[in-house]
Amino acid sequence: MARHGKKKRSIVTRRRTPAGAPPGTLIHDPERAGASLSMITWSTDGLEETSPATPTAIRAALKAGQRIWVDVAGTGDAGLVAELGDVFGIDPLALEDVMNLHQRPKAEEFDTFVFVVLHMVDGREAASREQFSLLFSRNWVLTFQETPGDCLDPVRDRLRRGKPRICAGGPDYLAYAILDAILDAYFPVAEKLGDRLETLEDAITLNPAPADIAELHAVKRDLLSVKRSLWPMREMMSVLRDGDIGLVTDETRRFLRDVHDHVLQLIDIVETYRELASGLLDLYLSSLSNRMNEVMKVLTIISTIFIPLSFLAGVWGMNFHDMPELHAHWGYPAALGFMAAVAVTLLAVFRWRKWL
């Protein structure tokens, strides 16, 4: 799937809504992508796609009793979001959460609709994630995403091909299909993180380098980002699956159990990778320590060899007049030969003791 202008999100989130603003205030952020609308009208007889759509066309489809899915790509137009809230009868508090892009994943039931917030990844980078807001009622589904491009093409393709289950199902089933597609996009991200950890493990084991520790911290940061997105989804899925929500049928709850299992599976994978990343940090430090020990061992052996040689050189270098070997014709080569023999003997002893 495509991504346009995607930025990595900081682990530390900052609220956009000014302190003291009235509840339900929609704040315009000029840095966000402008909003574009698309609408799908579906039934067992087929579907109709409208892109770009307008609030007027959406209102007409609702009055005609059609089942529609409206997708809003971009949240940079607060006026358009407010107009859609009026068309669909959305509570201002829910609209505020749609515009405030640092929400914790959650599911809430309002009088006439269900509101779900979660995080969507692009399938390539864990840090490239965005808030995805999903609202559904008896005849409509409304989704908001931060930027154009998403992981929902498989859902659209099922509608286009007229798959019986999704075409005959209501908005709650379409909401399930959307949630399932978003959760499925996490698996390639987890797989790529696992591949990065395996590559790091090989590099650290064979030849640890300072760049490895920087990459390891980057992987740990991405794992933390994924965990922060997935962990609250357990509660979110429990509310949708087990909560007393009238807009969710028993048939759809059966499928939501599968999505809940996917969440738990992803959490287990991420926790395993986080433990592996911590183990790789210990392995890196241990590898550096072992390398330092090897260097110190070599230096110690060299020093040990030169200790007796320095002693011999010191003895023969003493300034006494009566030292017969100093005046012997063979004294110098004999001294060098004796020193060499001492060095070779020490090396042989070290190798015999398996210190080399």
C-alpha positions as CSV (number, residue, x, y, z in Angstrom):
1,M,0.0,0.0,0.0
2,A,1.1,3.5,-0.6
3,R,2.2,6.1,1.9
4,H,2.6,9.8,1.1
5,G,4.5,12.2,3.4
6,K,4.6,9.6,6.2
7,K,6.6,10.6,9.3
8,K,7.9,8.6,12.1
9,R,5.9,9.3,15.3
10,S,7.7,10.1,18.5
11,I,7.3,7.7,21.4
12,V,6.4,10.7,23.6
13,T,3.1,12.1,22.3
14,R,2.0,15.7,22.7
15,R,-1.6,16.9,22.8
16,R,-2.7,19.3,20.1
17,T,-5.9,20.6,21.9
18,P,-5.1,23.7,24.0
19,A,-5.5,23.4,27.7
20,G,-8.9,24.6,28.9
21,A,-10.6,24.2,25.5
22,P,-14.3,23.3,25.7
23,P,-15.2,19.6,25.3
24,G,-15.7,18.7,21.6
25,T,-13.5,21.4,20.3
26,L,-12.0,20.6,16.8
27,I,-8.6,22.2,16.4
28,H,-7.3,22.8,12.8
29,D,-3.7,21.8,12.3
30,P,-2.2,23.2,9.1
31,E,0.6,20.6,9.2
32,R,-1.9,17.8,8.5
33,A,-2.9,16.5,5.1
34,G,-6.1,17.9,3.7
35,A,-9.1,15.6,3.8
36,S,-10.5,13.7,0.8
37,L,-13.7,11.7,0.8
38,S,-14.6,8.4,-0.9
39,M,-17.9,6.5,-0.6
40,I,-18.8,2.9,-1.3
41,T,-22.5,1.9,-1.4
42,W,-22.8,-1.8,-1.2
43,S,-25.5,-4.5,-1.1
44,T,-26.0,-8.1,-2.4
45,D,-26.9,-6.6,-5.8
46,G,-23.5,-4.9,-6.2
47,L,-21.7,-1.7,-5.2
48,E,-21.1,1.8,-6.3
49,E,-17.9,3.8,-5.7
50,T,-17.9,7.6,-5.5
51,S,-14.5,9.4,-5.3
52,P,-14.3,12.1,-4.5
53,A,-17.6,12.2,-2.6
54,T,-19.4,15.2,-1.1
55,P,-21.3,15.6,2.2
56,T,-24.4,16.3,0.0
57,A,-24.1,13.0,-1.8
58,I,-23.5,11.2,1.5
59,R,-26.6,12.7,3.1
60,A,-28.7,11.7,0.1
61,A,-27.4,8.1,0.3
62,L,-28.3,8.0,4.0
63,K,-31.8,9.3,3.4
64,A,-32.3,6.7,0.7
65,G,-31.5,4.0,3.3
66,Q,-28.4,2.7,1.5
67,R,-25.6,1.0,3.3
68,I,-22.5,3.1,2.8
69,W,-18.8,3.2,3.8
70,V,-17.3,6.7,3.8
71,D,-13.5,6.9,4.1
72,V,-11.9,10.2,5.0
73,A,-8.2,10.4,4.1
74,G,-6.6,13.2,6.0
75,T,-7.8,15.2,9.1
76,G,-6.5,18.6,8.1
77,D,-10.0,20.1,7.4
78,A,-11.7,20.6,10.7
79,G,-14.7,22.2,9.0
80,L,-15.3,19.1,6.8
81,V,-15.0,16.8,9.8
82,A,-17.6,18.9,11.7
83,E,-19.9,18.8,8.6
84,L,-19.6,15.0,8.5
85,G,-20.4,14.9,12.2
86,D,-23.6,16.7,11.4
87,V,-24.4,14.4,8.5
88,F,-23.9,11.2,10.5
89,G,-25.1,12.6,13.9
90,I,-21.8,12.0,15.6
91,D,-21.2,13.1,19.2
92,P,-18.8,16.1,19.4
93,L,-16.7,14.2,21.9
94,A,-16.1,11.5,19.4
95,L,-15.2,14.0,16.7
96,E,-12.7,15.6,19.1
97,D,-11.0,12.2,19.6
98,V,-10.9,11.8,15.8
99,M,-9.0,15.0,15.4
100,N,-6.8,14.6,18.4
101,L,-4.3,12.1,16.9
102,H,-2.7,10.7,20.1
103,Q,-5.6,8.6,21.3
104,R,-5.1,5.3,23.0
105,P,-6.8,2.4,21.2
106,K,-10.3,2.0,22.5
107,A,-13.9,1.1,21.7
108,E,-16.9,3.0,23.0
109,E,-20.6,2.7,22.4
110,F,-22.7,5.9,21.9
111,D,-26.4,6.2,21.5
112,T,-26.6,5.6,17.8
113,F,-23.1,4.4,16.8
114,V,-19.9,2.6,17.9
115,F,-16.6,4.4,18.0
116,V,-13.3,2.6,17.7
117,V,-9.8,4.0,17.7
118,L,-6.7,2.0,16.9
119,H,-3.3,2.4,15.2
120,M,-2.6,1.4,11.6
121,V,0.9,0.5,10.3
122,D,2.0,0.6,6.7
123,G,3.4,-3.0,6.6
124,R,7.0,-1.7,6.2
125,E,8.0,0.2,9.2
126,A,6.8,-0.1,12.8
127,A,7.5,3.5,13.5
128,S,5.3,4.6,10.5
129,R,2.0,4.3,12.2
130,E,-1.1,6.5,12.3
131,Q,-4.3,6.8,14.2
132,F,-7.3,5.1,12.5
133,S,-10.8,6.0,13.7
134,L,-13.7,3.8,12.9
135,L,-17.4,4.6,13.5
136,F,-20.3,2.4,12.5
137,S,-24.1,2.3,12.9
138,R,-26.9,0.3,11.4
139,N,-26.5,1.5,7.9
140,W,-23.1,3.2,7.6
141,V,-19.4,2.9,8.3
142,L,-17.2,6.0,8.6
143,T,-13.4,5.8,8.8
144,F,-10.8,8.5,9.3
145,Q,-7.1,8.1,8.6
146,E,-4.3,10.6,8.9
147,T,-2.9,10.4,5.3
148,P,-4.0,8.9,2.0
149,G,-3.0,5.2,1.5
150,D,-3.9,2.3,3.8
151,C,-4.0,-1.5,4.2
152,L,-7.7,-1.8,3.4
153,D,-7.5,-2.7,-0.3
154,P,-8.2,-6.4,0.4
155,V,-11.5,-5.3,2.0
156,R,-12.4,-3.1,-1.0
157,D,-11.5,-5.9,-3.4
158,R,-13.9,-8.3,-1.5
159,L,-16.7,-5.8,-1.9
160,R,-15.9,-5.3,-5.6
161,R,-15.9,-9.0,-6.3
162,G,-19.2,-9.3,-4.6
163,K,-18.2,-11.8,-1.9
164,P,-21.4,-13.0,-0.4
165,R,-20.5,-12.8,3.3
166,I,-19.2,-9.2,3.3
167,C,-21.9,-8.0,0.8
168,A,-24.7,-9.6,2.8
169,G,-23.3,-8.6,6.1
170,G,-24.1,-5.4,7.8
171,P,-21.9,-2.5,8.8
172,D,-20.7,-4.4,11.9
173,Y,-19.3,-7.1,9.7
174,L,-17.6,-4.6,7.5
175,A,-16.1,-3.0,10.6
176,Y,-14.8,-6.4,11.6
177,A,-13.2,-6.9,8.1
178,I,-11.5,-3.5,8.4
179,L,-10.2,-4.3,11.9
180,D,-9.0,-7.7,10.7
181,A,-7.1,-6.1,7.8
182,I,-5.4,-3.6,10.0
183,L,-4.3,-6.3,12.5
184,D,-3.0,-8.4,9.6
185,A,-0.8,-5.6,8.5
186,Y,1.1,-5.9,11.8
187,F,2.4,-9.4,11.0
188,P,4.7,-8.3,8.2
189,V,6.0,-5.5,10.5
190,A,6.7,-8.1,13.2
191,E,8.4,-10.4,10.7
192,K,10.7,-7.6,9.5
193,L,11.6,-6.8,13.1
194,G,12.5,-10.4,13.6
195,D,14.7,-10.4,10.5
196,R,16.5,-7.4,11.8
197,L,17.1,-9.1,15.1
198,E,18.5,-12.2,13.4
199,T,20.8,-10.1,11.3
200,L,22.0,-8.3,14.4
201,E,22.5,-11.5,16.3
202,D,24.8,-12.8,13.5
203,A,26.7,-9.5,13.4
204,I,27.2,-9.2,17.1
205,T,28.3,-12.9,17.4
206,L,30.8,-12.7,14.6
207,N,32.1,-9.1,14.8
208,P,30.4,-6.6,17.1
209,A,30.7,-3.0,16.0
210,P,29.4,0.3,17.4
211,A,26.8,0.5,14.6
212,D,25.2,-2.7,15.9
213,I,24.3,-1.1,19.2
214,A,22.7,1.9,17.3
215,E,20.6,-0.5,15.2
216,L,19.7,-2.5,18.3
217,H,18.3,0.6,20.0
218,A,16.4,1.4,16.8
219,V,14.8,-2.1,16.8
220,K,13.9,-1.8,20.5
221,R,12.3,1.6,19.9
222,D,10.2,0.1,17.1
223,L,9.2,-2.8,19.3
224,L,8.1,-0.4,22.0
225,S,6.1,1.5,19.4
226,V,4.3,-1.7,18.3
227,K,3.7,-2.8,21.8
228,R,2.1,0.6,22.7
229,S,-0.2,0.2,19.7
230,L,-1.1,-3.5,20.4
231,W,-1.4,-3.6,24.2
232,P,-4.6,-1.5,24.5
233,M,-6.2,-3.4,21.6
234,R,-6.8,-6.4,23.9
235,E,-9.3,-4.4,26.0
236,M,-10.7,-2.8,22.8
237,M,-11.4,-6.2,21.2
238,S,-12.8,-7.5,24.5
239,V,-15.3,-4.7,24.5
240,L,-16.4,-5.4,21.0
241,R,-16.4,-9.1,21.4
242,D,-18.0,-9.5,24.9
243,G,-19.6,-6.1,25.5
244,D,-23.3,-5.5,25.5
245,I,-23.2,-3.6,22.1
246,G,-26.5,-3.9,20.3
247,L,-25.0,-2.9,16.9
248,V,-22.7,-6.0,16.9
249,T,-24.5,-9.2,16.0
250,D,-23.7,-12.6,17.5
251,E,-22.4,-13.8,14.1
252,T,-19.9,-10.9,14.0
253,R,-18.8,-11.5,17.6
254,R,-17.7,-15.0,16.4
255,F,-15.3,-13.4,13.9
256,L,-14.2,-10.8,16.4
257,R,-12.9,-13.6,18.6
258,D,-10.5,-14.4,15.8
259,V,-9.3,-10.8,15.6
260,H,-8.8,-10.9,19.4
261,D,-6.6,-14.0,19.0
262,H,-4.5,-12.2,16.4
263,V,-4.0,-9.4,18.9
264,L,-2.8,-11.8,21.6
265,Q,-0.6,-13.6,19.1
266,L,1.1,-10.3,18.0
267,I,1.6,-9.3,21.6
268,D,3.3,-12.6,22.3
269,I,5.6,-12.1,19.3
270,V,6.5,-8.6,20.3
271,E,7.3,-9.6,23.8
272,T,9.5,-12.5,22.6
273,Y,11.4,-10.1,20.3
274,R,11.8,-7.6,23.1
275,E,13.4,-10.3,25.3
276,L,15.6,-11.3,22.4
277,A,16.6,-7.6,21.9
278,S,17.6,-7.4,25.6
279,G,19.5,-10.6,25.3
280,L,21.3,-9.2,22.2
281,L,22.4,-6.2,24.2
282,D,23.9,-8.5,26.9
283,L,25.5,-10.5,24.0
284,Y,27.0,-7.3,22.6
285,L,28.5,-6.3,26.0
286,S,29.7,-9.8,26.5
287,S,31.3,-9.9,23.1
288,L,33.1,-6.6,23.8
289,S,34.3,-8.0,27.1
290,N,35.5,-11.2,25.5
291,R,37.3,-9.2,22.8
292,M,39.0,-7.1,25.5
293,N,39.9,-10.2,27.4
294,E,41.6,-11.6,24.3
295,V,43.5,-8.4,23.8
296,M,44.6,-8.4,27.5
297,K,45.6,-12.0,27.2
298,V,47.9,-11.4,24.2
299,L,49.4,-8.3,26.0
300,T,49.9,-10.4,29.2
301,I,51.6,-13.2,27.2
302,I,53.9,-10.7,25.5
303,S,54.7,-9.1,28.8
304,T,55.4,-12.5,30.4
305,I,57.8,-13.4,27.7
306,F,59.7,-10.2,28.0
307,I,60.0,-10.3,31.8
308,P,62.9,-12.9,31.8
309,L,64.4,-11.3,28.7
310,S,64.4,-8.0,30.5
311,F,66.0,-9.7,33.5
312,L,68.8,-11.1,31.4
313,A,69.4,-7.9,29.6
314,G,69.5,-6.1,33.0
315,V,72.1,-8.6,34.4
316,W,74.4,-8.3,31.3
317,G,73.9,-4.6,31.3
318,M,75.3,-4.1,34.8
319,N,78.4,-1.9,34.8
320,F,81.0,-4.3,36.4
321,H,84.5,-4.6,35.1
322,D,84.9,-8.3,35.8
323,M,82.2,-9.9,33.6
324,P,83.9,-12.6,31.5
325,E,81.1,-13.1,29.0
326,L,81.3,-9.4,28.0
327,H,84.8,-9.9,26.6
328,A,84.1,-13.3,25.0
329,H,84.0,-13.4,21.2
330,W,80.9,-15.5,21.3
331,G,79.2,-13.6,24.2
332,Y,76.8,-11.5,22.1
333,P,75.4,-14.2,19.8
334,A,75.2,-16.6,22.8
335,A,73.2,-14.1,24.8
336,L,70.8,-13.5,21.9
337,G,70.4,-17.3,21.4
338,F,69.7,-17.8,25.1
339,M,67.1,-15.1,25.0
340,A,65.5,-16.6,22.0
341,A,65.5,-20.1,23.6
342,V,63.8,-18.7,26.7
343,A,61.1,-17.0,24.5
344,V,60.5,-20.1,22.5
345,T,60.3,-22.2,25.7
346,L,57.7,-19.9,27.2
347,L,55.6,-20.0,24.0
348,A,55.7,-23.8,24.0
349,V,54.6,-23.9,27.6
350,F,51.8,-21.5,26.9
351,R,50.6,-23.5,24.0
352,W,50.9,-26.7,26.0
353,R,48.7,-25.2,28.7
354,K,46.3,-24.1,26.0
355,W,46.7,-20.4,26.9
356,L,47.3,-19.7,23.2
